[in-house]
Each structure stands twice: as C-alpha cells, then as structure tokens.
C-alpha cells in the first residue's frame, strides 16, 4: 500500500474548520502524513498556513494521536543560515528527515551561486542528525533559464549533491517544462514529489484534484514508486477539501 502525504499550505489557508477538525478530515481522506509550513529563524507572519515552532509542537501531539505522521517540513524563513539549530532539534525530537526551502529572488546566476554556498553550509551543519535540505520550485523556477538550464537545476547542481530537490509537478509544467521529462533528466536530484494538477498549466493558477487535470500524474506515480520517493499532494484551490483529497488519494493509490 502506498503512503500518501499532504502539504498543509492549501488546506490551512482555505479551511474554515478548527485545526482539530481539519486534521481529522485530512486523516479521514486517507492521508498518511502531512508536511506543515513552519516559521523558523525568527520570522513572524499572520498567515494561518504558517505555524510557529510552538504551534507545530502542539499540533504534532494532536496529529500523532490520530495517526498522522510528519516526515518533512516546509521551512518558512528569510534567513535559512539562522535555522540550523531549529532544524537539528526538529530532526532529533520529531524524526523529521526533509526540510524544504524555496528558491531565492531574483533568479540570477550570482544570487544562485551565493544561495548554494549558504545551503551547503546549513546542510553540513545538519547532516549528522539525518536532516536533508530539499529545494521546492514554483512557476518561475523552471521558466527562467541560465546557461541552458532551469534556475532550479542550476541551484541544485551548484550544491553538488549536498542538497536535493522536491519537485512540484504542476509548477514545473506551468514554467514550461514537461515534468516527466524533467524528472527523468534529473532523477538523481529528485528526492520528494509534490503532486499538483492544472487543467491549463501556466494559464490558470486554480489547481484541481490529482488526476483531474492535464499533468501526467500516472507516469510520476510510477517514477516515485520505482525510486522510493515520497509522494505528497499539494493542492491550493479546493471546492471541498475532504472530497478533493479523497479523490486525489484514490487516484494515486489506484495508479
């Protein structure tokens, strides 16, 4: 049986339920583990999708009580270089293995070179506790090309294996790349997959349940299964959270 994860940004930003009810609904849809977005490095924010370290600790107790695991965290910070201690604490106390970060801005070669140095330094500090830094992409990160490579490929490549990639299939397609070809070309870099589906990638930012759009999710499922890569649903737009999650879950399990 495949284990299916869920990034919590969309559900937490769109839901009108209490946290306890939302987590129960997520579990009822079949989800095995979740990936919360957690504020680190002293950053504060009023976005309900971004949990403080303290809220993560409280929510972890709740999620653990209903059988929802946590194996990755999307790090929300402006200074990843200040997050090593928190990453080590999360890895040691909660068994978190993947810490997900975004791409820098602007997407220029000199900026990417400096970000690679920073990420490699953090990875060196945190690798002893089993923590792995992964880079997640949004639409511009595969749309922008530098020296014949996407900005995403260039940054991960500059990290020389110390940092991996959590590929978002939908945003990869919205950036103009064929996500399956991109996967196969970068198979040694991809260590986690976000499943996002669009009816028209790059045209509408309203995503749909997995399998309902035009992304070749079936091939991505086969790739992830073959390589033992975690699969997480990452949907931002919902008609009905529980119904959409169940549809996405059933599609991934069936294929």
N, C-alpha and C positions, 0 to 999 in steps of 0.2 A: 504494500500500500504506500503510495506517495505521500509525503508530508508536505503540506502546503502552507506557506506563510502569507502574511499580510502587512504591508507598510501602513501605518496608522495615520499618516498625514490627512488623507482624504476623509476617512470616517470621523476623525476627531474634529475636523473643520466643518463638516457638513451636518453632523448629527445634532439632534435636538433632545437626545436622551442623556440621562445621568451616566457618568463614567461606568458605574457598575452594570447598568442595563446594556450599555454599548458593548462591553466586553462579553457579557452573556450572549448577546446577539451574534457577535463575531464567532464565538465558540459554537453556537448552535448551527451556524452556517457550514461547519466542518473544518474551520481553520485550526491548524495545529500550533502555530507560533506566530508571534507578531514582531514587528520592527518599529518601535516608537521613535519619535524625534525628540532628542534630549538636549537641553541647553547646557553647554559646558564652557569653560574658560571665562567665566564671569559675565557672560552675555545674559541680558534680560529681554523679555518680549511678552506682549499680551495676546499673542496668537494662541488659541486653545489647543492647537495641534502640537505646540512646543512645550514639553514637560520640563519642569525644573528637576534637578537631581533628586530633591526630596520627594517630588511627586512620583518620579519613577520608582523610588523605593517603596512608597505606599501602594502604587499600582501593581508592582511586582508581587506583593503579598496577595493582592486580590486575584491577579491572573494565575498565580501558582495554585491558588485554592480551587480554581475551576478548570485547571489542566491546560492553560495557555502557556506555552514556552516562550522564551526570548533568547535568541542566539545572535541577534545583530541589533545595532542601534545606529540611527542616522544622527550624526553629530551636528548640532546647530551651534556655530561659533564664528566669530570673526578672527580668532587667533588660535588656530589649531596647535601652534607651538606651545601654548599655555595649557594644553589639555592632557598631557602625558600622565600626570598623577591620577586624574579622574578616570582616564581610560584603564590604567592599571588596576585601580580599585574596582571598577565595574567588571573587568575580566576576572579578577581573583574572587570577588564576593558573589558574582552572579553568573559566572561562566560565559560571559559574552565573548564571542570569537571575532566577529566582524564589526568594525567601526567605520561607518560610511560617511564620506565627506563629499562636498560638491566641487565643481570646477571654479577657478579664480576668474576675476573680471578686471581688466579686459583680457580677451583671448589673444594675447600677443606672445611671440616667442620668448622674449626676455622675462615676461611675467611667469610663463610656464616653467622656465628654467629655474627661477627663484622658488616657485612653489614646489617643484620637485625636490630641491635641496631641503626645504622645510619638512616636507612629508617624509623624506628618507630619514631625517634626524629624529622625528617622532617615532617612526617605525623601529628605529634602532633602540630607542628607549623602552618601547612597549613589547617587543617581540618575545622577550624572555617569559612573559606570562601568557603566551599563546595568542595575543591580540594581533589582528591583521587589519591594516588600513586599506579600504577599498574606495575607489572613486566612482561616483554616480554621475550620469550625464543628463543634461536637459537638451532641448532642441538645438541651441546654438553650438553645442559642443561637438556635434558631428557635421554641422553645416559649415563651420569655419575650417578652412584648410590651410595648413602651414607646411611648406616644404613637401607637398604631396601627400600629407597625412592629415587626418582629422585632428583637431585640437585635443580631443580625448586620447587618441592613440599616441600622440606626441608626448603628452604629460605622463601617461603610464609607462611609456617606453623609456623616458628620461629617468624614471625611478628604478630601472634596471632590476626588476623582479622583487624589490622590497615592498612595493605597493601594487595591489591588484585593481580589478575593475568590477563594479557591479553595473552591468549593462541594463539600461531601461530600453526595452524593445520598441515601445511606442515613440519615445522621444528620439531614438536612433533613426527611425523611419521618417519622423517629422523633420529631421535635419537633412533628409535627402539620401540617406544610406539604406541599402537593403539589409535589414537586421540579421537575416540568416547568413548572408554572405559575410557580413561584418563579424558575426560570431565565429564562423569557420576560419576567417583570416586571422582572428585574434584569440584563438581557442586557448592559448597558453596564458593569456592575461585575464580572461573572464573567470571569476570565482563566485559570482552570485548573479541571479537574473531577476529583474523586475518585469513582470508581465503587465503591459499597458496596451490597450487596443483602441484604435481610432477607426471610424468609418472612412475618413479622409485625412490621413496624416499630413500635418503641415498646413491644413486648411482650417480645420476646426479643432479647438482645444478641449472640446467636450468629449471625454473618453467614454467608452461603453464597456459592458461586461466582457470578459475574455471569451474570444470565440465569436463575438457578435460583430466585429469589425473586419478590417482587411489585413491586419497583421497576420503573418503565417505562424500563429502560436503553436500549431501542431508540430512543426519542424523544430521550434525552440524547445518544446517539451521533450522531444526525442533527444536533442542535444544535451539538455540538462540531465536527463536520466542516464544517458551514456557516460557522462563525465562526472556524475555525482554532485552536481551544482545545485545549491538551494534555489527553490522557486518561490517567489513572493508576488502576490497580486498587488498592484499599485494603481488603484483607481481613484480619481479625484472627483468625478461627477457621478452622482447616484440618483436614480429615480426612487429606488427603495433599497436601502443599504443591505438588509438581510437577504432580500430576494436576489439582488445583483451578485452579492458574494457567493450565495449558494449556486447560482448559475455558473460563475467563474470557477468555483471549486469543482463542480461536477464535470465541467469541460476538461479541466486539467487532469483530473483523475481518470476520465474516460479515454484520454488520448496519450 
